[in-house]
Amino acid sequence: MSHVVIIGNGIAGITAARHIRKFSDKKITVISAETEYFFSRTALMYVYMGHMKFEHTQPYENWFWEKNRIELKQAYIDEVDFKNKKLFSADGEEISYDQLILATGSVTNYRGWKGQEMKGVQGLVSKQDLELLEENSANLKHAVIVGGGLIGVELAEMLHTRNIEVTMLVRENHLWGSVLPAEEGKLISDHIQQHGINLLFETELDEIIPDENNHVKAITTKSGKQIDCQLVGIATGVKPNISFLKNTELETEIGILVNRNLETNIPDVYAIGDCAQQREAIGNRKSVEAVWYTGRMMGETVAQTICGNPTAYNPGNWFNSAKFFDIEYQTYGWVFPKKKEGVSDFYWEDKKNQRALHFQYKTDSKEFLGINAFGIRLRHEVVDTWLTEKISIENVIQQLPKANFDKEFSKKFSKQVQKSFQQSQLQKA
């Protein structure tokens, strides 16, 4: 019987296992060094904040795995013999495979700062990071978070719920500057400052300073400012967790290089999820995408290929969602943070209620390219259809009520948006 081994029990690896079982009788083994059971990674912050217990983050009952004949193994794989199709764990166990799926996820992207290895410096990616944060939170008075993206904001909110003072060092002049245009960046920055978080813009970490026990006692910025703190949260993004694969015949760059069928350069070896890097980027998407739903889609895709139905990975229209304290955020299609040639913007904001919509469209043809929504929840299937059918920005503005979840609110704000759009078009005429 063919044996499929999956390294990694995140959303990508577990989706692959479930779908391989759906299509075949192959022997399936899932190996993870992080946890015994698959869990919802996005729920880590809610465990820390006391909204749920860790066991509540498991999407499946423990009997699910045995019933579906998916063997779960806790082990750390530190060596792969691709030629002989063998894996070696840190404790000396040898595991043979016929097909191997690498779904090893991400790790915190440390940038080589002086002092980054000391106690009290950490990221927030794994369950072990959550446990370390609990330990580091004891007697914590002031935390410095390096980075102004999603993980940084989540970490700030988590610490804030325990009345810990938080200062964020943000390289750009607003939060998440690599993704959000300036208008949305200011909206979110103002909102987070209103919650009592200190934001230092255009500020970068230079050095982390230890006390006599090699624990964080302060940081210095590149401008020479010293800030006393007991925790440094690293939120400068993540990178593929592939260090154990270096110096092997597997081809890697940022991540593990794969073709559209998620195949690596080695026969019977595949890579999915955060650790996979597309040899050719798909449209405007990044070649490595550390996103929950793309991991799920890759798991479904690779299962088809392994079970005899070669299938190309096709993630469709880009979308994502998040929450910045009280403001929900959705993005569909492409809203570029920096102005692009041949692309026009329409931005609408309800300052009083901290709601905003940002549309981008082709200047000449008026084709709708994408939307950012803040404080307004849109229907995925409606916006996805707009993008697929390449409708005009005028039609999008007219059809806004169709896309909104809250019908009563939709009637009110849609008229405001439509009126504002008409005025913006007159000004451009």
QUICORKA-V737584 format. One record per backbone hydrogen bond with DSSP energy under -0.5 kcal/mol. NH is the residue of the N-H (numbers start at 1). CO is the residue of the C=O. If there is no record, write none. Layout:
nh=NH co=CO
nh=NH co=CO
This chain:
nh=4 co=2
nh=4 co=27
nh=5 co=3
nh=5 co=99
nh=6 co=29
nh=7 co=101
nh=8 co=6
nh=8 co=31
nh=14 co=10
nh=15 co=11
nh=16 co=12
nh=17 co=13
nh=18 co=14
nh=19 co=15
nh=20 co=16
nh=21 co=17
nh=22 co=18
nh=23 co=19
nh=24 co=20
nh=27 co=2
nh=28 co=69
nh=29 co=4
nh=30 co=71
nh=31 co=6
nh=32 co=73
nh=40 co=57
nh=41 co=39
nh=43 co=40
nh=44 co=41
nh=46 co=43
nh=47 co=43
nh=48 co=44
nh=49 co=45
nh=50 co=47
nh=51 co=46
nh=52 co=46
nh=56 co=53
nh=57 co=54
nh=58 co=55
nh=59 co=57
nh=64 co=61
nh=65 co=62
nh=66 co=62
nh=67 co=63
nh=68 co=64
nh=69 co=66
nh=70 co=65
nh=71 co=28
nh=71 co=69
nh=73 co=30
nh=75 co=32
nh=75 co=73
nh=77 co=75
nh=78 co=76
nh=78 co=88
nh=79 co=88
nh=81 co=86
nh=82 co=80
nh=85 co=81
nh=86 co=81
nh=87 co=95
nh=88 co=79
nh=89 co=93
nh=90 co=76
nh=92 co=89
nh=95 co=87
nh=97 co=85
nh=98 co=3
nh=99 co=3
nh=100 co=268
nh=101 co=5
nh=102 co=100
nh=102 co=270
nh=103 co=7
nh=103 co=101
nh=107 co=239
nh=109 co=237
nh=110 co=108
nh=114 co=206
nh=116 co=113
nh=118 co=115
nh=119 co=214
nh=121 co=118
nh=122 co=232
nh=130 co=126
nh=131 co=127
nh=132 co=128
nh=133 co=129
nh=134 co=130
nh=135 co=131
nh=136 co=132
nh=137 co=133
nh=138 co=134
nh=138 co=135
nh=140 co=137
nh=143 co=165
nh=144 co=231
nh=145 co=167
nh=146 co=233
nh=147 co=145
nh=147 co=169
nh=149 co=235
nh=153 co=149
nh=154 co=150
nh=155 co=151
nh=156 co=152
nh=157 co=153
nh=158 co=154
nh=159 co=155
nh=160 co=156
nh=161 co=157
nh=162 co=159
nh=163 co=160
nh=164 co=159
nh=165 co=141
nh=167 co=143
nh=168 co=198
nh=169 co=145
nh=170 co=168
nh=170 co=200
nh=171 co=169
nh=175 co=185
nh=176 co=148
nh=177 co=174
nh=179 co=176
nh=180 co=176
nh=185 co=181
nh=186 co=182
nh=187 co=183
nh=188 co=184
nh=189 co=185
nh=190 co=186
nh=191 co=187
nh=192 co=188
nh=193 co=189
nh=194 co=190
nh=195 co=191
nh=195 co=192
nh=196 co=193
nh=197 co=192
nh=198 co=166
nh=199 co=197
nh=200 co=168
nh=200 co=198
nh=201 co=199
nh=202 co=170
nh=202 co=172
nh=203 co=170
nh=203 co=200
nh=206 co=220
nh=207 co=220
nh=208 co=114
nh=209 co=218
nh=211 co=215
nh=214 co=211
nh=216 co=119
nh=217 co=209
nh=218 co=209
nh=219 co=227
nh=220 co=207
nh=221 co=225
nh=222 co=204
nh=224 co=221
nh=227 co=219
nh=229 co=217
nh=230 co=142
nh=231 co=142
nh=232 co=120
nh=233 co=144
nh=233 co=231
nh=234 co=122
nh=234 co=232
nh=235 co=146
nh=235 co=233
nh=239 co=107
nh=241 co=105
nh=242 co=240
nh=245 co=242
nh=246 co=243
nh=248 co=245
nh=253 co=255
nh=256 co=275
nh=257 co=251
nh=257 co=255
nh=258 co=277
nh=259 co=263
nh=262 co=259
nh=264 co=269
nh=269 co=266
nh=270 co=100
nh=271 co=262
nh=272 co=102
nh=275 co=272
nh=276 co=273
nh=277 co=256
nh=278 co=287
nh=279 co=258
nh=283 co=281
nh=285 co=282
nh=290 co=288
nh=291 co=289
nh=295 co=291
nh=296 co=292
nh=297 co=293
nh=298 co=294
nh=299 co=295
nh=300 co=296
nh=301 co=297
nh=302 co=298
nh=303 co=299
nh=304 co=300
nh=305 co=301
nh=306 co=302
nh=307 co=303
nh=308 co=305
nh=309 co=304
nh=313 co=260
nh=320 co=331
nh=322 co=329
nh=324 co=327
nh=325 co=323
nh=326 co=324
nh=327 co=324
nh=328 co=326
nh=329 co=322
nh=330 co=373
nh=331 co=320
nh=332 co=371
nh=333 co=318
nh=334 co=369
nh=335 co=333
nh=336 co=334
nh=343 co=340
nh=344 co=361
nh=346 co=359
nh=348 co=357
nh=350 co=355
nh=351 co=349
nh=354 co=350
nh=354 co=351
nh=355 co=350
nh=356 co=374
nh=357 co=348
nh=358 co=372
nh=359 co=346
nh=360 co=370
nh=361 co=344
nh=362 co=367
nh=363 co=342
nh=366 co=362
nh=368 co=391
nh=369 co=360
nh=370 co=360
nh=371 co=332
nh=372 co=358
nh=373 co=330
nh=374 co=356
nh=375 co=328
nh=378 co=376
nh=379 co=403
nh=380 co=378
nh=383 co=379
nh=384 co=380
nh=385 co=381
nh=386 co=382
nh=387 co=383
nh=388 co=384
nh=389 co=385
nh=390 co=386
nh=390 co=387
nh=391 co=386
nh=393 co=366
nh=396 co=392
nh=397 co=393
nh=398 co=394
nh=399 co=395
nh=400 co=397
nh=402 co=399
nh=403 co=399
nh=403 co=400
nh=404 co=400
nh=404 co=401
nh=405 co=377
nh=407 co=405
nh=410 co=406
nh=411 co=407
nh=412 co=408
nh=413 co=409
nh=414 co=410
nh=415 co=411
nh=416 co=412
nh=417 co=413
nh=418 co=414
nh=419 co=415
nh=420 co=416
nh=421 co=417
nh=422 co=418
nh=423 co=419
nh=424 co=420
nh=425 co=421
nh=426 co=422
nh=427 co=423
nh=428 co=424
nh=429 co=425
